[in-house]
Amino acid sequence: MSRSDPPQAESPVGPDAARSGGGVGRVLVAVYAVLAIAATGRSVFQIIDRFSEAPLAFILSAAAGAIYLVATVALAARLRRLALVTISIELAGVLIVGTLSLLAPGILGLHSLDPFGRTATVWSAYGAGYLLVPLVLPVLGLLYLRRRPAAAAVRA
């Protein structure tokens, strides 16, 4: 660096965090965004077209879409605490709804165990209609957040 060059500011959280979410983080955000669009689109269609068939299931699909949307934004904006909360809620949701859809589908208003069925939710059968991505994604998201140190810890 010559005397005329301005000093380069270092990132307060290190060189890896200075990049705009590289590698795994970008893939995670992209998958969350796709799932947010898919879940929201499905729920909107179900609510408009056949809400009376399984209102609870369709409301849960809409909630899943909202959770995926918030998780997408939180991961993209590096809002760690919000991402942890939403991804934890997502994991609980997929486990609870997935279990109920298999053991007691009537509680959710589901007419069959078919994850591709007319009344299925995004989280039915642990997301089998979405190749189990809804089950695997929150686990990967939590592992990613656990692996990435919090900005405050890195600064210290």
N, C-alpha and C positions, 0 to 999 in steps of 0.2 A: 504494500500500500504506500503510495507516495504522500507527501505532506499536503498536497492539494485535495486528496480524496477525503470525503467526509467519513468519520468513523462509522462502522457498521454496528447497528444495534443488535444485540443478541436477544434471542427469544427468551422470555422469562421462564419458559418451561422446557427448554432444550431444543436441539435441532430437529428431532423427530416430530415434535408437536408443532414446530413452526411451519411444516408443510401442511397443505390443506387436506388433512385426513387421507393419508396414503393407504394403499393396499387393502388390507382386510377391512378397515373402517369404511372405505368407499364401497366395497362390495356389500357390506352389511347395510349401509344406508340405501343402496340400490334395491336390495331384496326387500327391505322394509317398505320402501316406496311402492314397489310393485304389489306387495301384499296389501298395502293400504288402499291402493286403487281397486284391486280385485275384491277385497272384503267390502269396501264401501259400495262399489257398483253392484255387487251381488245383493247386499242388504237393501239398497234402494229399490232395486227391481222387485225383490221379494215383498217388501213392505207395500209398494204400489200395486203389485199384481195379485198378491194372495195373502195379505196380512192376517185375515181371519183364520187361515189354516193352522198357523203356528206362531202366534204373536210373540211369545217369549223367545223362541228360537231366532226369529228375525230381528228382534231388538238386541239380542246377544250378538248377532252378526254385525249390526250397526255399531255396537260398542267395540267389537273387535276392530272394525275399520278405524274408529276414532283412536283406539289405543295404538294401532299400527302407525297412524298419521303422527300422533304426538311423539312416539318413539323415533320415527324417522327424523322429525325436526330436532329432537333432543340430541340424537346421535350426530346429525349434520352440524349442529351449532355447538357441539361439545358441551352440552348441558348435562354433565355427568349424573348429578343427583336426580334430575328429572328422568333421564334415561334409565337409571337403576329402578326407580319407582315404577315407571310404565312397563318396563320389560318384566319386572317381578309380577306385576298385575297380569300381564299377558301370560306368563308361565302358569300362574294359578288358574287363570281362566281356561286355558287349553286343557289343563289337567282335570279341572272340575267338570267342565262341559263335556270333554272327551269321555270321562268316566260315566257321567250321567247318560250320555247318548248311547252308551253300550249296555249299561246295567238297568237303566230306567228311562228309556226314551220318551215315554208318555209324559214325564214331568216337564220336559222341554216342549212337548207338543209335536214331537217327531213321529211320523207315521211308519218309519222303517229304520233299519240299521244302515241302510245304504248311504255312504258318505257323499254320493252323487245325487241323492234323492231330491225330490221336489221341496222338502222342508228342511233339508240338512243345513247346518251352519258351517261357518269357516272352521270352527273348532270341533265339529262332530267327528267322532272316532279319531280324536287327536289330530285332526287335519288330514285324514287319509284322502279326502277329495283334492287336497293340494299337495299330494306326495309327502305327507307328514312334515312339510316345511313349517307349519305352525307349531309343531312340537319341538323341532330341532332349533329353530331360529332363536327363541328366547334363551336357550341354553348357550348357544354360541354368543349371543349378545352379552349375557352375563359374564361369560368367560373372557370376552374381549374387554369389557369394562374392568374386570378384575386384573387383567394383565397390564392394562394401561394405568400407570400411576396417576393419581389425582394431581392436578396442577399445583395445589398448595403444598403437597408432599414433595414435589420435585423442586419447588422454589426453596424449601427449607434446608 
